Amino acid sequence: MLQTGDRAPVFSLPNADMERVNFAELLGCRNYVVYFYPKDDTPGCTMEALEFTDLQSEFDAADTEVIGISRDSCSSHGAFRDKLGLSFQLLADTDGEVCDAYGVWREKEAHGEKRMGILRSTFVVDRQGVIRHALYDVKPKGHAAQILQMARGL
């Protein structure tokens, strides 16, 4: 598991428009919120994404960019973004390498059945690429507001 003070793993992933986003090239400009969520267009993930979108202007004022990552495809991300009018980038980690690097690909249990999946987690990263906050197993409701307060503290 990553912790406060660790360097954020860098990555290069496609966004919903199939354009490659290279995290290393973004560093130095703004602070970042990198949040991992299980699946596009599911209730908890929808709630979380809408809350981040609702607070977009406040994240902008805090000079912080929000990036969402799941193992869904670019086309799934595009449909999710367009359906909800999301204001931030969704990146497709279809092979799970970035999920592994951040330690969010875990065995989970639901309804008595164990399977692998993304543990909903968020990382607040400063301009230099240092993790300032690492939160694993978060609940979606009210999460974006909590993260905004952390971003304002950078």
SVG drawing of the C-alpha trace seen along z (x, -y; Angstrom):
<svg xmlns="http://www.w3.org/2000/svg" viewBox="-27 -30 36 47">
<polyline fill="none" stroke="black" stroke-width="0.4" points="0.0,0.0 1.2,-3.5 1.5,-6.0 1.8,-9.7 5.2,-10.8 5.7,-8.1 6.2,-9.1 3.1,-8.6 3.6,-5.9 3.6,-7.5 1.5,-6.1 0.4,-6.6 -3.2,-5.7 -5.8,-6.5 -8.8,-8.7 -12.4,-8.5 -11.4,-10.0 -8.6,-7.5 -5.9,-10.2 -3.0,-9.1 -2.5,-11.0 1.1,-10.8 1.0,-11.6 4.8,-12.4 4.2,-15.2 1.4,-16.7 3.5,-17.0 4.9,-20.4 1.7,-22.2 -1.0,-21.5 -1.9,-19.2 -3.8,-16.1 -6.5,-13.9 -6.2,-10.4 -9.2,-8.3 -9.8,-4.7 -13.4,-3.4 -14.8,0.1 -17.1,-0.3 -18.6,-2.9 -22.3,-3.6 -22.9,-1.8 -24.7,-3.5 -21.7,-4.2 -19.4,-5.2 -22.0,-7.5 -22.6,-9.2 -18.8,-9.7 -18.3,-11.0 -21.2,-13.5 -19.9,-14.8 -16.5,-15.5 -18.2,-17.2 -20.3,-19.3 -17.2,-20.6 -15.1,-21.1 -14.9,-24.9 -13.7,-24.5 -11.1,-22.0 -10.0,-24.5 -9.8,-27.3 -7.6,-24.9 -5.4,-24.4 -6.1,-20.7 -7.0,-18.4 -9.2,-15.4 -8.5,-12.1 -10.7,-9.0 -9.3,-5.6 -11.0,-2.2 -10.5,0.9 -13.4,0.0 -12.7,-0.6 -12.3,-4.1 -15.7,-3.7 -17.4,-2.8 -15.7,-5.9 -16.9,-8.1 -20.5,-6.9 -20.3,-7.3 -18.9,-10.8 -21.4,-11.9 -24.4,-10.5 -23.6,-12.3 -21.8,-15.4 -18.6,-14.7 -16.1,-17.5 -12.9,-15.6 -10.8,-12.9 -11.5,-9.2 -8.6,-7.0 -8.8,-3.3 -6.5,-0.9 -7.8,2.1 -4.7,4.3 -4.7,3.3 -1.0,2.2 -1.8,-1.1 -4.3,0.4 -1.5,2.8 1.0,0.0 -1.3,-2.0 -2.2,1.2 -6.0,0.9 -6.5,4.2 -7.6,6.5 -9.6,9.5 -13.1,8.4 -16.0,10.3 -19.6,9.6 -22.6,11.8 -20.3,14.5 -18.3,14.7 -14.7,13.6 -13.4,12.0 -10.7,9.5 -11.8,5.9 -10.8,2.3 -10.8,1.1 -12.3,-2.4 -9.3,-4.6 -8.1,-8.1 -4.6,-9.8 -4.0,-13.5 -0.7,-14.2 1.2,-17.5 2.9,-19.2 6.2,-17.3 4.5,-13.9 4.5,-13.2 1.4,-11.6 0.1,-13.9 -2.9,-11.7 -3.6,-8.0 -7.1,-6.8 -8.0,-3.2 -11.5,-1.6 -13.4,-4.9 -17.2,-5.4 -18.5,-7.4 -21.0,-9.6 -19.4,-12.9 -16.0,-11.7 -15.3,-14.5 -15.9,-17.2 -13.5,-15.5 -10.9,-15.3 -11.5,-19.0 -10.6,-20.0 -7.3,-18.0 -6.5,-19.6 -7.1,-23.1 -4.5,-22.2 -1.7,-21.8"/>
</svg>
